[in-house]
Amino acid sequence: ANEDCLWYVDKNGTWHNGFDCPLITFCCGNCHRRYCCLDAFKMITEREQKRCMLFQFSPTTIAGIASSILLFVAIIATMVCCFMCSCCYLYQRRQQRGRTPFDAQQIPMASYPVQPMYDAYGKPLGHPENPHAGYPMAPQYSGMPPQYAVMQPAPYPPQ
């Protein structure tokens, strides 16, 4: 099997198909030129030929691979920056995850109207006498049911 010359690309970039050498001859030469010869010192083994194939990429192929790797790294770096920089849209979206759309509208509301406090003379504290002149007052809801006095059961006469 060492007599076979595998495909190769010469220094001009021309592709050459692999070929078999006749009996008692070897594949000789180097990565860019191959031929059959009788000299065992000029022989190039299959392993050496396969190693040459690893380096047979044209400059445009190498540039394409390098560009692809660079583009991949740039996309990953951009995504990492967008998730880490507070000025980026993706960072802001990540911070809002878990919130509902209504969380942005925070309107403080009491669950029941605040009852006015009165001083010892019956005048409301902290409010002007008539804060909304010209507007009728809405009925106040206390939020609690009216409290009734607890009646104790009548004592039964002893029997």
N, C-alpha and C positions, 0 to 999 in steps of 0.2 A: 504494500500500500504506500510505501515511502516513495515509490517511483512516480506517483501522480503529481502533476503540477496543478494546483488549484487556480481558480480565477484570480486576477489581479488587475490593478489599475496602474498604468505607467506614469512617468513624471509629467506627461502632457495631459493626463486625465483621461486617457483612452482606456476603455474597458477591454480586457482580453479574457476569453473563455478558458476554462481549465482544459487540460489535455493529458493523455497518458504517454509516458515515455516507453520506448521499446524495451524488450527484455535486456538485462544486464546494463542498463543506463539509469541514471538518476535525474531527478529534477534539480537543476542547478540555478544559481543566480541569486537575486536578492528580492526585496519587496516590490521593486519597480521593473524588474526584467527577469523573465524566467525562460529556461531552455533546457534541453536534455543533454547530458554529458556523461562521460565515463569516469571523471575525476571525483572521487568520494569527498575530497576536501572542499570542493565547490558546491556540494550538495546542500539543498535547503530542505529541511524536514517539514512534514505536514504541520507539526506544532509551530514551527517558525513561520510558516505560511499563514496559518490561522492568526497568529499574533500580528502579522502585517495587516490582515483584514481589519483589525480593530482601528488602525490608524489611516484607513483609506477614505476618510470623509473629505469631501471637497470643502474649500473655504466657505462656499455658500451654505453648505449643510451645517458646518460648525457655527456660522453666523446665525442660522435659523435656530439651532438648538440653544445657543447662548441667549438669543432674543427671547425665546420662549421661557427660559428659566428666569430671566430678568423681569419679564412681564408678570409671571406668576408671583415672584417675590414682591413686586410693586403692588399687585392687587391685594395680597395678604397684608402688607404694611399699611395700605390705605384703609382696609377694613378694620385693622386693629386701632389705627388712629381715630377712625370715625366712632368706634365704640368707647374710646377713652377721652376724647376732646369734648368739653362741655358745649362748644359752639356748633357741633355737628348734629345733624338731624337724627342719625341713628342713636346717638347717645341720649338725646332728649326722648326719643321713643322708648328706649330701654328703661329710662327713669320713670316713665308713665305707665309701664306695664303693671297690670294688677289693679289699676284704678279704673273706675267707671267713667263714662263721658260726663257724668253729672258732678264728678268731684271737682272739676275746674270752677263750677259755679257754687261757691260757698256763700250761702245766704244765711246769716245767723237768725234763727227764729226761736222764740220761746214756745214751749209746748202748751203754755197757758198764759193768759194775760197777767201781768204783774199787778197785784193789788196795792193801792196807795196806802201809805202809812200815815197815821194821824197823830197829832200831838195831844196833850192833855185837854186842850180846849176844843177838839174836834176839827181842827184845821188840817188839811193835808200837808205833809212835810215834803219839801224839795220840789214842789210843783207850783207854778203861778196859779192864781185864782181861777182864771179861765184861759187855758192854754190855746184852745182852738175856737175862738169866738166865731159864731156864725155857722158852725158845724154841729149837728146833733151828735150826742154821745151814743156810741154803740153799747148795747147791754153787755155787762161783764159776765164772763163765765168763770166760775171759781175753780173749775177743774176737779173739784172734790164733791161727792154727794153730801147732802145736808146731814149733819150729825143729830141723831135723836137720843134723847135721854134713855138710858137703860133702866127698864122697870124691874124692880125686884119682885119675885113672886110673893104673893100674900101668904103670911104664915097660916098654916092650917091649925085648927083647934085640936088639941090632944084628944085622943079617943079613949 
